């Protein structure tokens, strides 16, 4: 038996986000984008408008027959989305956005939680952020809390919510008066990709994030697939060379041994290119262009093997690369595609899309706001 309340919420979310991602759209265009019937689209649009979440304007005249359709947009001033990001070292960022998801302000707090700052510091920053918005009296519709980092050594660990003091969570809930979504950073980054996708069609994709380890977030049917024992945190454990080099995290030949920032920098050092960061390595490539390209191409080949395995198993066609992979994507891409064409069955291999994140290497504010949006009106 179908749950009519659940269906209404699903349709409302689908139409709300379609309008948000395509401001100025019309009701007929919404029907085409969402495959929701005319009557339901009309009902939901009128309800969103009655709730003050939607605004309409007269459509532009055309040479066609009949009256032009009204253009629909989300009313950004109808609600406030607040994001809080807590780093490993205790620093925290705060961000605020209108209901359309566009970030108005983002800042790093002057105090650190690990330095003894109480939840009073967090609440003061959230209040200051709200006061800085064009309409500070706007109700808070959702709050997202991003927790940086994975459990120790990439192993399954406690839920992100358990990493936050209960008293702080209670005060934040009281402050917002609404739901809170809490997640690890890599989940938030993947969610941000989905919410900011211009096409709005990222229901099935794989997000791969690289820093000190390799993490992967599969989105299947519009939902993050967490796995039973922490698949998200263990993507770098995938064996890409059975007789390969040892990995600090994972077995011999694991992807972490080839693609983590430490692994890439270590490989470069073997050839005399010593750099503290990948940015430094790219600067060094001006003097060692061929060498750096060779090392990064090698890393891309191993990543391509892992991606090919994931595409074949998950039967998805889009992979988004984030974190440290963003600035070096052009070096990795040819080798990745070579492995996909070699190992993935057609037409999936031929049509697979692999691209860098459009949000940069560490979209902390975007991730926190995506969690806030998820707490307000999730896509699924």
N, C-alpha and C positions, 0 to 999 in steps of 0.2 A: 504494500500500500504506500502510495506517495505521500510525503509530508508537504502539504500545500504551503505552510509557512516557510519551509526550507526552499521550496521552488521560488516563492516570491522574493526571498532574500537573494537567491542566486541571480534571478533576472534583474533585480535592482542593482546588484553589484556589477553585473556584466554591462548594463547600460550606462551606469555612472562612470565606469572606467573607460568605456568606449568614447563617451563625450569628453572626458578629461584628456584622453590621448588624442582626440580629434576635435579640438574646439572649433565651433562654427559649423558643426555637422547638422544634418537635418534628420527628421524622423525616418524618412524613407532610406537614408543612408545607414541609419542605425539598424534597420531591419536587415539590410544586406550584410552589414558587418557582423551581426550577432546571431542571425537566423531566428530571431524571436519574432513571433507573429505581430501583426499590425495592432490588434486590440491590446495586447500586453504592453507593447512599446508605448502606446498612447496613455495607458493607465499609469505606468511607472513614471513617464515623463511628467505628467500632470501632478503626480504625488511629490516628485522631487521638487517641482516648481512650488507647490503649495508649502513644502517644508523649508523653502528659502534656499535650497541647495543648488538651484539651477536658475539661470537667467536666459531669456530668449530675446532675439532682435530680429527685425524684419530682414528677410533675405533680399539679396541684390536682384534687381530686375534682369530678366534675360530675354532673348528673342523667342523663347519657347512659348507655348500656349499656357494659359492659366496663371494664377497668382504664385509668385515664388514662395518656397517653403521658408518657415522661420529658421534661424540659425540658433543652435543651442550651445551654451557654455556653462561650465561649473562656476558657481559664485564663490570665488576664493575667500571672501570676507565672511562666509557663512560658518566658518569653523577654523580652529587653529590646531595644527599638528605639531607636537613637540617631540624632539629626539634627544636622547641622552646616550653618549658613548663612553664606556669606562675602559680605559687602557690597562694593560698589565701592570704598568708602573704606578697606577693610582691616579694618573691625570684623567681628566674627563672633559669631553666636549659637549656642547649643547647646540641645538639647531631648532629653528622654527620655520614653519611653512604654512601657507594658506591651504584651503581645502583642495585646491587644484594640485597640490604637491610641490609647487614651486617654492624653493627655499628663499626666505627673505634675509635671514641672518644666521650665522654660524660662528661660534667662537670657542676657544679653549679657555677653561676656567683658570683663574690665577692660583688656585689652591689644589692640593693633591690629596686624594682620599687616603693614600697610604702614609701620609704625613700627619695623620691624626685629625683631619678635618671630619666633622660630623656630617650627618645628613642635612644639617642646617645649611651647609655650604651649597649642597646640591639644590635645595629648595630655593635658596637665594638666587642662584644662577637661573633657574627656571622662571622665577618671578621677574627677574630683570629682563629676561628674554621676552617674556610675554608683554611687558611694559614697552619694549622697544618696537613692537609690531604696530602697524598703522592703526589697528583697532584693538587695543588691549582688552577691551571688555568682551571680545568675541569668545564664545564658549570653546573650551578645549575638547576636541572631538576624539582625539586619540594620542597616546603616548607610546613611543618605542624606546626600548633600552637595548643597546648593542654592547655585548661583552666581548672584549678582544681576546683572541687566542683560543687554542685548543687545549683539551686536557693534557696532562704531562705526557710527553713522548708520543703524542698522537693517539693515545689509547682511549677507549671509551671512558667517559667520565660523567660527572653529575650534570644535570640539566643546567642551562645558563641561568635560569631563575634562582637556583639554589646558591649561585655565586654572589648574590646580592643580599645584603642585610635585610631581614624581614621588616624591621622598623622603617627603613628607608622606603621599601616597596609600599608599605601601608600609607606613608605620608605622601608619596607620589600619587597613589591612587586617589587619596582624598583631594589632592591639589587639582587633579584633572577631572575628577568626578566621573571618569569613564574607564574603559578597559585599558590594559597595558599589555603590550607584546614584548617579550624578552627573548633574545636569541644570541647565539654566538656570531661573531663578525662575519664569517664566511657565509652563513645562512642569510644574514642581512644584506650582504653585497649581492648575492644571487637574487634575492627578492627585489632589490633596487633595480637590477637589470630588467626584471620582468615588468615592474611598474613603469619604468621609463622607456620601454620599447616603443618606438614610434609606430611600429606595425601593430603592437598590442597582441601578438600571436605567439608569444613565447610560452606555450603550455608544456612543451616537451623539449628540454634542452639540458645540456650539461655545463655547469660553471666550474672551471678549474682555477684555483687560486694558489699562487706560489709565493712563499716567503721562506722561513727556515725549514718548512716542510711543504709537501704538495697535498692540497686538500681538494676534494671534488664534491660538488652538490648536484645530484640529479634532480631535475624537475620533471615529474611524470604526471600527466593529467592535470597540470596546474598546481600540483602540490610538491613540496620538498619531500624527497624520499630519504628518511634518516637511516633506514636500515635497522637491523636488530641489534648489532653490536658496534655501531659507530662507523658505518661505511663512509660517511662524510669526511671524517677525520683520517681515514685510512686509505684514501685513494692512492697516496704515494707508496703504499706497501705493494702495489701491483708489480709483479715480476715482469720486467721487460727484456731481461737477458739472463737465462737460466744459469749461465756460467760467468755472470757479471761481477762487478766490483762490490765490495761490502758496503752496506748502508748503515749509517748511525741509527736510523730508525727504519725498521723493516729488514727483511732477509737479503742475502746476496743477490744482486741484480735487480733490486727494487727500484722503482722510479725515483725515489728520494735520493738514490746514489748518483743520479744524473741530472736532476732538474731543480733541486732546491738551490737557493742562492749560494749556500756554502759549497755545494757540489760543483756548481758552474765556476765559482771563483777558484776553487781548488784545482779544477781541470786547467783553467787558464794559467795558474801558478806553475803547473807542471811544465808549461812551455815558456816560462819566464815572464809572463804578463801578470804582475802582482797588483791587485786592486782591492780596496776595502769594500767597495760596493759595485753593483752592476753599472751604475752611472759612471763610476770611475773607469770601469772596463770599457764602456762605450767610448769614453774620451780617449782611452789608450788605443782604441781601434784605428784612430787616425794614423798612428805610427805602425800598427800591426794589423792592418785591415784584413789581410788574407787569413792570418792566424785566428783572430777573434771570430771571423765568419766561420771558419772550419769548426772551432769548438762549439759555437752556438748552433751550427747546423747538426752536429753530432747530438747535442741535447734535444734539438727538434725532432730528430729521428726517433729517439726513445720516447718522447712525448707522443709522436705520431703512432707508435705501436700501441701505447696505452689508449689513446683516443680511438684507434681502430677497434680495439677489443671492446671498448665501451659502446661504440656505435653498433657493432654487430649484436651485442647482448641486449642493449636497451632499445634498439630499433628507433633511434632518434636521429634527426638530421642537422642539429645545430649545436655548436660548442662555443662557449664564450670564455676567453682567457683573461684572467685578472691578476692583480698583484704585480709581482716582479716581471711577469710575462708581457705586460703592456708595452714598455719601452723597447723590448727586444723582439717584438712580434715579427717584424719584417725579416729578421735574421732566421727565425724559426720556421716561418710559414712554408717555404718551398719544401723543406724536408718533411714537415708534417703532412703536407698534401701528397707527397710521394708515397709515404707509408699508408695513407688512407686508400689511395688508388691501388696499392699493391694488396692490401689485406681486407678491405671492406667490399662486400658483394655489391654489384651494381643492381639497381641504379642508386642505391644509398651512398656508395662511395663516390660516385661521379657527382652527385648533387649535394654532398655534405657541405655545410657552411661552417667555417672556423674563422672566428674574428676576435679581435681584442675588445675588452670592455670599453664601452663608450663613456664610462664614468671615471676613467683614470685608474691608477694603481691602488688607491686606498680611499674609496668613497665612503668615509666614515659618516659624514652628515647625511648623505643620500641613503645610506643603509639604515640609519636610525629613523629617518623620516619614513622610509618604506615600511619599517616595522610599525610606526604610528598609523600609517594608512591601513596596514593589515589589521590593526586592532579596531579601527573604525569600520571599515567595510571591505573585507577580504574579497579578492577576485573569485575565490572558490569557497 
